[in-house]
Amino acid sequence: MPAGGRNMLKFAPFTTLLLLILAPSLLAEKSKCDVCKDMTKHFMEHFNKTKGHNFGGGNTAWEEKSLGTYATSETRLVEIQEKTAKKCDYKCGSLLEDQEEFLEEWFFKRQDKTDLFEELCVDHLKRCCLENRWGTDCKECPGGVVSPCSGKGRCLGEGSRDVDKQAGTCQCNNGYNGTLCDSCRDRYVRVGEDCEECSKLCKSQKCTAPGPKGCVECRMGYEMLEETGCTDINECEREGMGCGDPLENCVNSAGSYECVCKKDYKRVDGKCQLEDLYASEDEEDEPTEGAETKEIESKDEGDGKLPDEGSEEGDDFESDDYEEVIEPEKSGDVEPKISVDDSINYSETEASGKDEL
C-alpha cells in the first residue's frame, strides 16, 4: 500500500471521532431567521466596504456625469451581490437570489433611509423579530426590551419568530434565579445590585456577606474568629486534639490534620514501629543459604562428646565412634585363653623362678 494510503488509514479513527463530535453542530439546521440574518449581514459588509469608492477609471468627474454616482450605480450593486454570494452557504445564497428584486429596490431607493435587516427579515419576510422580542407576534422579553431579565440573564428565543417550550423565558447568569433573574441563588448573597458567592468556608447555604466573615456557621475544621471570620483550627497545637502517639508527628492542613510516623518508623497495623525491628524479624524468618547445613553439623559434633563420670546420661550413652571394651569374666572352671606369645612368655618366667630357688 502506498505511504499516502497508510497515512489515511492511520488518521481515519481520529477523523471519525471528530465527525461524531461535530456532527450535531454541523447538521443542525439554521432557522429561517438565522439564514436571513446571515444574508443581510454579508450584504451590508460589502455595502459598507464600497462606500466612498468610485468607478476606478481615473476621471471621476466625467464618470459621475456620464454614468451617475457610484454610490447608487448598478456596478456597485453587482459587485456587492457577487461578493455576498461567495460568503453565503446554500440557503443564504438561495435567499439572495430569491430577493434580488427587493435588494435592488432597497439599494436604489432606500439605502440611506431604512435598515435592510429590519425591512427585509422583520417586516417583509416576517422571519425575525427585533432585538429582545420573541415569538410569532414579537412579544417583549421578560423585563422589557431595554433590560430584559433584569440585565442578569438572556431571553431565550430572542429575535426569532420560531416558538419552543423555553422561548420567552430568562436563562439567568450564574448566581441568579427567578423569572426575571432578580433573586440570588443559594450560597450567594446580595451586594448592591449583584449576587456574590458566599465563602467556601461556610457550612450553611446562606451567608450575610461574601468572604469568611459573612458565614453564619463555619464548616468542620474551622472556627469563627472576630478578626478573620472562619479560620482553620490548628489541631496540632490544641490540647486534647491532634495525635496521641509520641512516635507520631502531627501535620496540620486546611480544615484537617494528619498523623505521620517519625523518622525510622513505619505504620504497622495502625501503630508506628521501628523499621529495623521488622527488618530483623524478616531476616530471621528467611534463613540464609547454608545455615541449615551448619546447624546439622553442629548438632552432630555435640552428640560425639562423652558424658561426665557419674552423669545420669552415662548409662544411656551410645556412640558409633567408640569401640566397646569387654573384660573377660573370671571363673574357676574356665581357664583363660592364652595366645602363643603369651605361653612363651609364661614358660620363660616360670623357668627363671625355679633357678632363683
C-alpha positions as CSV (number, residue, x, y, z in Angstrom):
1,M,0.0,0.0,0.0
2,P,1.3,3.5,-0.8
3,A,2.5,5.7,2.0
4,G,-0.3,8.1,1.5
5,G,-2.9,5.3,1.9
6,R,-1.3,4.1,5.1
7,N,-1.4,7.7,6.5
8,M,-5.1,8.0,5.6
9,L,-5.8,4.8,7.5
10,K,-3.7,6.0,10.4
11,F,-5.9,9.1,10.9
12,A,-9.2,7.5,10.0
13,P,-10.3,6.7,13.6
14,F,-9.4,10.3,14.7
15,T,-11.3,11.8,11.8
16,T,-14.4,9.6,12.5
17,L,-14.3,10.6,16.2
18,L,-14.1,14.3,15.2
19,L,-17.0,14.0,12.9
20,L,-19.1,12.3,15.6
21,I,-18.3,15.2,18.0
22,L,-19.0,17.9,15.5
23,A,-21.9,16.2,13.7
24,P,-24.7,17.8,15.8
25,S,-23.5,21.3,15.3
26,L,-22.7,20.7,11.6
27,L,-26.0,19.0,10.9
28,A,-28.1,21.5,13.0
29,E,-30.5,23.2,10.6
30,K,-30.4,27.0,10.8
31,S,-33.7,28.8,11.5
32,K,-35.2,30.9,8.8
33,C,-34.4,34.0,10.8
34,D,-30.7,33.0,11.1
35,V,-30.5,32.5,7.3
36,C,-31.9,35.9,6.7
37,K,-29.6,37.4,9.3
38,D,-26.6,35.9,7.6
39,M,-27.6,37.1,4.1
40,T,-28.2,40.7,5.2
41,K,-25.0,40.7,7.3
42,H,-22.8,39.7,4.4
43,F,-24.6,42.1,2.0
44,M,-24.1,45.1,4.4
45,E,-20.4,44.2,5.0
46,H,-19.7,44.6,1.3
47,F,-22.1,47.6,1.1
48,N,-20.1,49.4,3.8
49,K,-16.7,48.4,2.2
50,T,-17.6,50.0,-1.1
51,K,-18.7,53.3,0.4
52,G,-16.6,56.2,-1.0
53,H,-15.3,54.1,-3.9
54,N,-15.6,55.2,-7.5
55,F,-15.6,53.6,-10.9
56,G,-11.8,53.4,-10.9
57,G,-11.4,54.9,-14.4
58,G,-9.3,57.8,-13.3
59,N,-11.7,60.6,-14.4
60,T,-14.3,60.7,-11.5
61,A,-16.0,63.9,-12.7
62,W,-16.6,62.6,-16.2
63,E,-17.7,59.2,-14.9
64,E,-20.3,60.6,-12.5
65,K,-21.6,63.0,-15.2
66,S,-21.9,60.2,-17.7
67,L,-22.6,57.1,-15.6
68,G,-24.2,58.7,-12.5
69,T,-22.8,58.4,-8.9
70,Y,-21.0,55.2,-8.0
71,A,-23.0,55.0,-4.7
72,T,-26.2,54.2,-6.4
73,S,-24.7,52.6,-9.5
74,E,-25.5,49.1,-10.8
75,T,-21.8,48.4,-11.0
76,R,-21.6,48.7,-7.2
77,L,-24.7,46.6,-6.7
78,V,-23.4,43.8,-8.9
79,E,-20.1,43.9,-7.0
80,I,-21.8,43.7,-3.6
81,Q,-24.1,40.8,-4.8
82,E,-21.2,38.8,-6.2
83,K,-19.1,39.1,-3.0
84,T,-22.1,38.3,-0.8
85,A,-22.8,35.1,-2.8
86,K,-19.2,34.0,-2.2
87,K,-19.7,34.3,1.6
88,C,-23.1,32.6,1.7
89,D,-23.9,28.9,2.2
90,Y,-26.6,27.2,0.1
91,K,-29.6,28.5,2.0
92,C,-28.2,32.0,2.2
93,G,-27.4,32.0,-1.5
94,S,-30.9,30.8,-2.4
95,L,-32.4,33.6,-0.3
96,L,-30.1,36.2,-2.0
97,E,-31.3,35.0,-5.4
98,D,-34.9,35.0,-4.4
99,Q,-34.8,38.5,-3.0
100,E,-32.8,40.0,-5.9
101,E,-35.6,42.5,-6.9
102,F,-36.2,43.6,-3.3
103,L,-32.5,44.2,-2.8
104,E,-32.3,46.2,-6.0
105,E,-35.2,48.4,-4.9
106,W,-33.8,49.0,-1.5
107,F,-30.3,49.7,-2.9
108,F,-31.5,52.3,-5.4
109,K,-34.3,53.9,-3.3
110,R,-33.9,53.4,0.4
111,Q,-30.3,52.5,1.2
112,D,-29.9,55.7,3.3
113,K,-33.4,55.6,4.8
114,T,-34.1,52.2,6.3
115,D,-32.3,49.3,7.9
116,L,-32.1,46.4,5.5
117,F,-32.4,43.7,8.1
118,E,-35.5,45.2,9.7
119,E,-37.2,45.9,6.4
120,L,-36.4,42.6,4.8
121,C,-36.3,40.0,7.6
122,V,-38.7,41.5,10.2
123,D,-41.3,43.5,8.1
124,H,-41.2,41.9,4.6
125,L,-40.5,38.2,5.2
126,K,-41.5,38.2,8.8
127,R,-38.8,35.7,9.7
128,C,-37.3,37.6,12.6
129,C,-38.2,39.9,15.5
130,L,-36.4,43.0,16.6
131,E,-33.9,42.7,19.5
132,N,-35.3,41.4,22.8
133,R,-38.6,40.4,21.3
134,W,-39.7,36.8,20.6
135,G,-42.5,34.6,19.1
136,T,-44.8,35.0,16.1
137,D,-46.1,38.3,17.4
138,C,-42.7,39.5,18.5
139,K,-43.6,40.0,22.2
140,E,-41.3,41.7,24.6
141,C,-38.9,39.6,26.6
142,P,-39.4,39.4,30.4
143,G,-38.3,42.7,31.9
144,G,-38.8,44.7,28.7
145,V,-36.7,45.4,25.6
146,V,-34.3,47.8,27.3
147,S,-33.1,45.5,30.1
148,P,-34.6,42.0,29.7
149,C,-34.2,39.5,32.6
150,S,-33.0,42.4,34.8
151,G,-29.8,42.5,32.9
152,K,-28.7,39.3,34.7
153,G,-29.6,36.8,32.0
154,R,-30.7,36.4,28.4
155,C,-34.1,35.9,26.9
156,L,-34.4,32.5,25.2
157,G,-35.7,32.7,21.6
158,E,-35.0,36.4,21.4
159,G,-35.2,37.8,17.9
160,S,-36.9,34.7,16.4
161,R,-40.4,34.0,15.5
162,D,-39.9,30.3,15.9
163,V,-41.5,29.1,19.2
164,D,-40.4,26.3,21.5
165,K,-41.2,25.5,25.1
166,Q,-38.5,27.7,26.6
167,A,-38.9,30.7,24.2
168,G,-39.7,33.9,26.0
169,T,-38.1,32.8,29.3
170,C,-35.0,34.0,31.1
171,Q,-31.8,32.0,31.4
172,C,-30.1,33.5,34.4
173,N,-26.4,34.1,34.8
174,N,-24.5,32.2,37.5
175,G,-25.7,33.1,41.0
176,Y,-29.1,34.4,39.9
177,N,-32.6,32.9,39.7
178,G,-36.2,33.9,39.4
179,T,-38.4,34.5,36.4
180,L,-36.7,37.9,36.0
181,C,-33.3,36.8,37.4
182,D,-33.7,39.3,40.2
183,S,-33.0,36.9,43.1
184,C,-29.8,35.3,44.4
185,R,-29.3,31.5,44.4
186,D,-28.3,29.6,47.5
187,R,-24.7,30.2,48.6
188,Y,-25.0,33.7,47.1
189,V,-25.7,37.0,48.9
190,R,-27.0,40.3,47.6
191,V,-24.4,43.1,47.4
192,G,-25.9,46.2,45.9
193,E,-27.5,45.1,42.6
194,D,-25.3,42.0,42.2
195,C,-25.2,38.5,43.8
196,E,-21.8,37.4,45.1
197,E,-20.8,33.9,46.2
198,C,-20.5,33.0,49.9
199,S,-17.1,31.8,51.2
200,K,-16.4,28.1,50.7
201,L,-15.6,28.0,54.4
202,C,-19.3,28.5,55.2
203,K,-21.1,25.4,56.3
204,S,-24.7,26.5,55.5
205,Q,-26.2,27.5,52.2
206,K,-26.6,31.1,53.3
207,C,-24.3,33.9,54.4
208,T,-24.7,37.6,55.4
209,A,-21.8,38.8,53.3
210,P,-19.1,37.5,50.9
211,G,-15.9,36.2,52.5
212,P,-15.1,34.2,55.7
213,K,-16.6,36.9,58.0
214,G,-20.0,36.6,56.3
215,C,-20.5,32.9,57.2
216,V,-23.4,32.1,59.6
217,E,-21.6,28.9,60.6
218,C,-18.2,27.5,59.7
219,R,-17.6,24.2,58.1
220,M,-15.8,21.4,60.1
221,G,-12.2,22.1,60.9
222,Y,-12.8,25.8,61.1
223,E,-13.8,28.2,63.8
224,M,-15.3,31.7,63.8
225,L,-12.9,34.4,64.9
226,E,-13.9,38.1,65.2
227,E,-10.9,39.4,63.3
228,T,-10.8,36.9,60.4
229,G,-14.1,35.1,60.4
230,C,-13.9,31.3,59.6
231,T,-10.3,30.3,60.3
232,D,-8.6,27.0,60.2
233,I,-8.2,25.2,63.5
234,N,-4.6,24.0,64.2
235,E,-5.4,20.7,65.8
236,C,-1.7,20.0,66.4
237,E,-1.5,22.9,68.8
238,R,-4.7,22.3,70.7
239,E,-4.7,20.3,73.9
240,G,-6.6,17.1,73.6
241,M,-6.5,17.2,69.8
242,G,-4.0,16.0,67.2
243,C,-2.0,12.8,67.6
244,G,-1.8,10.9,70.9
245,D,1.1,8.6,70.0
246,P,4.5,10.1,70.9
247,L,6.0,8.3,67.9
248,E,3.8,10.4,65.5
249,N,4.3,13.9,64.2
250,C,1.1,16.0,63.7
251,V,0.9,17.8,60.4
252,N,-1.8,20.5,60.2
253,S,-3.7,21.1,56.9
254,A,-6.6,23.3,55.8
255,G,-9.6,22.1,57.8
256,S,-7.9,18.9,59.0
257,Y,-4.6,17.3,60.1
258,E,-2.6,14.2,59.6
259,C,-0.6,11.9,61.9
260,V,2.7,10.8,60.4
261,C,5.2,8.3,61.9
262,K,8.5,9.8,62.9
263,K,11.8,9.1,61.1
264,D,12.9,5.5,61.1
265,Y,9.4,4.4,62.0
266,K,6.6,2.9,59.8
267,R,3.0,2.3,60.4
268,V,2.1,-1.4,61.0
269,D,-1.4,-2.4,62.0
270,G,-2.2,1.3,62.8
271,K,0.8,1.8,65.0
272,C,4.3,3.3,64.4
273,Q,7.0,0.6,64.8
274,L,10.8,0.7,64.2
275,E,11.6,-0.2,60.6
276,D,14.9,-2.1,61.7
277,L,12.8,-4.3,64.1
278,Y,10.7,-5.6,61.3
279,A,13.6,-5.9,59.0
280,S,15.5,-8.2,61.6
281,E,12.4,-10.3,62.0
282,D,12.1,-10.8,58.3
283,E,15.7,-11.9,58.2
284,E,15.1,-14.5,61.0
285,D,12.1,-15.8,59.1
286,E,14.2,-16.3,56.0
287,P,17.5,-18.2,56.9
288,T,20.5,-17.6,54.7
289,E,21.8,-20.2,52.3
290,G,23.9,-22.9,54.1
291,A,22.7,-22.0,57.6
292,E,20.6,-25.2,57.8
293,T,23.6,-27.4,56.9
294,K,25.9,-25.8,59.5
295,E,23.2,-26.3,62.2
296,I,23.0,-30.0,61.4
297,E,26.9,-30.4,61.5
298,S,27.0,-28.6,64.9
299,K,24.4,-31.0,66.3
300,D,26.4,-34.0,65.1
301,E,29.6,-32.7,66.8
302,G,27.8,-32.0,70.1
303,D,26.5,-35.6,70.2
304,G,30.1,-37.1,69.9
305,K,31.2,-35.8,73.3
306,L,31.5,-38.3,76.2
307,P,29.3,-37.6,79.2
308,D,30.8,-36.8,82.5
309,E,31.5,-39.5,85.1
310,G,28.5,-40.1,87.2
311,S,26.1,-38.5,84.8
312,E,22.7,-40.0,84.7
313,E,23.0,-40.0,81.0
314,G,26.1,-42.2,81.1
315,D,24.0,-45.4,81.2
316,D,22.2,-44.5,78.1
317,F,25.2,-43.1,76.2
318,E,25.8,-44.7,72.9
319,S,28.2,-43.7,70.1
320,D,29.3,-45.4,66.9
321,D,32.7,-43.5,67.1
322,Y,34.0,-45.6,70.1
323,E,34.5,-49.4,70.4
324,E,33.0,-51.2,73.4
325,V,35.6,-52.7,75.8
326,I,34.5,-56.0,77.3
327,E,36.5,-57.6,80.1
328,P,36.6,-61.5,80.3
329,E,34.6,-62.9,83.1
330,K,36.5,-64.7,85.9
331,S,35.6,-68.3,86.6
332,G,37.3,-71.2,88.4
333,D,36.2,-73.7,86.0
334,V,37.2,-72.0,82.8
335,E,40.8,-71.3,82.1
336,P,41.6,-68.1,80.3
337,K,42.7,-68.5,76.8
338,I,46.3,-67.7,76.2
339,S,47.8,-66.9,72.9
340,V,51.0,-68.5,71.6
341,D,53.1,-65.4,72.5
342,D,51.7,-65.4,76.0
343,S,52.6,-69.1,76.6
344,I,56.1,-68.5,75.6
345,N,56.5,-65.6,77.9
346,Y,54.9,-67.6,80.7
347,S,57.3,-70.5,80.3
348,E,60.3,-68.2,80.4
349,T,59.1,-66.6,83.5
350,E,58.5,-69.9,85.3
351,A,61.9,-71.2,84.4
352,S,63.6,-68.2,85.8
353,G,61.7,-68.6,89.0
354,K,63.0,-72.1,89.6
355,D,66.5,-71.1,89.1
356,E,66.2,-68.5,91.7
357,L,65.0,-71.1,94.1
